[in-house]
């Protein structure tokens, strides 16, 4: 089925939201750790689909600029949906995700401390504890400001950067270049 960029963006956003919900429902710990990777794969696949659909709508011809505009527009729609849902998921549906995220961050600090101590031979336990104490649960939670920041970051990567690559893959100039 051939869709325009907005429809593809709505479909991609819906798939990202359903995937996020299912991951958080099945295993909140795995969701916090791995959701970005899985969602990134979905985004890349849909970016290429958006470009191919746009090329079909243009009767097989698609310039790089037109491909990028279509891909970026569809992705922006999906990122807005997914980012808004991420806030709802983390603060209303599964508020424990913020706690899990904070606990995992503290575990990463413990692991990093062990690696540094092993490599350097120095005892940095007190420094690591001080660093851990400075990170509050609010710093690792998904707030409105964090969500807005995440949306703009997603517009850059993967939106613009991966979008440029997808546009290169899907473009087809009439001259065959």
C-alpha positions in Angstrom: 0.0 0.0 0.0 1.4 3.4 -1.0 0.9 6.2 1.6 1.8 9.8 1.7 4.4 11.0 4.3 1.8 12.1 6.9 0.0 8.7 6.7 3.3 6.8 7.0 4.3 9.0 9.9 1.0 8.3 11.7 1.4 4.5 11.0 5.1 4.6 12.2 4.1 6.6 15.3 1.3 4.1 16.1 3.7 1.2 15.7 6.3 2.9 17.9 3.7 3.6 20.6 2.3 0.0 20.6 5.9 -1.5 20.6 6.8 0.8 23.5 3.7 -0.2 25.5 4.2 -3.9 24.9 7.9 -3.8 25.9 7.1 -1.8 29.0 4.2 -4.2 29.9 6.2 -7.4 29.2 9.5 -6.3 30.9 9.9 -2.8 32.3 13.6 -3.4 32.9 14.3 -4.5 29.4 12.2 -1.6 28.1 14.3 0.9 29.9 17.5 -0.8 28.6 16.7 -1.8 25.0 13.7 0.2 23.8 15.8 2.8 22.0 17.6 0.2 19.9 14.4 -1.7 18.9 12.5 1.5 18.1 15.5 2.8 16.1 15.3 -0.3 13.8 11.6 0.4 13.3 12.3 4.1 12.4 15.0 3.2 9.9 12.7 0.7 8.1 9.8 3.2 8.0 12.1 6.0 6.8 13.0 3.9 3.8 9.3 3.0 3.3 8.4 6.7 3.3 11.0 7.4 0.6 9.9 4.5 -1.6 6.2 5.4 -1.2 7.0 9.0 -2.2 8.9 7.8 -5.2 5.9 5.7 -6.3 3.6 8.7 -5.8 5.9 10.7 -8.1 5.7 8.0 -10.8 9.1 6.5 -10.1 11.1 9.8 -10.0 12.2 11.3 -6.7 15.0 13.9 -6.2 17.1 13.8 -3.1 15.5 16.9 -1.7 12.0 15.7 -2.2 12.9 12.3 -0.6 14.4 14.0 2.4 11.4 16.4 2.9 9.0 13.4 2.8 11.1 11.3 5.1 11.7 14.1 7.6 8.0 15.2 7.6 6.8 11.6 8.2 9.4 11.0 10.9 8.6 14.3 12.6 4.9 13.2 12.9 6.0 9.8 14.3 8.5 11.4 16.7 5.9 13.8 18.1 3.4 10.9 18.7 6.1 8.7 20.2 7.6 11.3 22.4 4.2 12.4 23.8 3.3 8.7 24.4 6.7 8.2 26.1 5.8 10.9 28.6 2.4 9.3 29.3 3.9 5.8 29.5 6.5 6.9 32.0 4.4 9.1 34.2 0.8 7.9 34.0 0.6 4.3 32.7 3.8 2.9 34.2 5.3 5.4 36.7 7.6 2.8 38.0 9.7 3.1 34.8 11.2 6.3 36.2 12.3 4.4 39.3 13.7 1.5 37.3 15.6 4.0 35.1 17.2 5.6 38.2 18.1 2.2 39.7 19.7 1.1 36.4 21.7 4.4 36.2 23.0 3.7 39.7 23.9 0.1 38.7 25.9 1.5 35.7 27.7 3.9 38.1 28.7 0.9 40.3 29.9 -1.1 37.2 31.9 1.9 35.9 33.5 2.4 39.4 34.6 -1.3 39.4 36.1 -1.0 35.8 38.0 2.2 36.7 39.3 0.7 40.0 40.4 -2.4 38.2 42.1 -0.4 35.4 43.8 2.2 37.6 44.3 0.2 40.8 43.0 3.2 42.8 40.1 3.1 45.3 37.5 5.5 44.0 34.6 4.2 46.0 34.0 7.4 47.9 34.1 9.5 44.7 31.6 7.1 43.0 29.3 7.3 46.0 29.5 11.1 45.9 28.7 11.1 42.2 25.8 8.7 42.7 24.4 10.8 45.6 24.4 13.8 43.4 22.0 12.1 40.9 18.5 12.4 42.1 15.5 10.4 40.8 14.1 13.5 39.2 17.2 13.9 37.1 16.6 10.5 35.4 12.8 10.8 35.1 10.9 11.7 31.9 9.5 15.2 32.6 7.7 17.5 30.1 11.0 19.4 29.6 12.9 16.1 29.0 10.2 15.1 26.5 10.5 18.3 24.6 14.3 18.0 24.6 14.0 14.4 23.4 11.7 15.4 20.6 14.2 17.9 19.2 17.1 15.5 19.6 15.1 12.9 17.7 14.5 15.4 14.9 18.3 15.6 14.5 19.1 11.9 15.1 17.6 9.9 13.6 15.3 12.4 11.9 17.8 14.5 9.9 20.9 12.3 9.9 19.3 8.9 9.2 16.8 10.7 7.0 19.6 12.0 4.8 20.9 8.4 4.3 17.4 7.1 3.7 16.9 9.8 1.1 20.1 8.8 -0.7 18.9 5.2 -0.7 15.4 6.0 -2.1 16.1 8.9 -4.5 15.8 8.2 -8.2 16.6 11.1 -10.6 15.3 11.0 -14.1 18.9 11.1 -15.4 19.6 7.9 -13.5 22.2 9.5 -11.3 
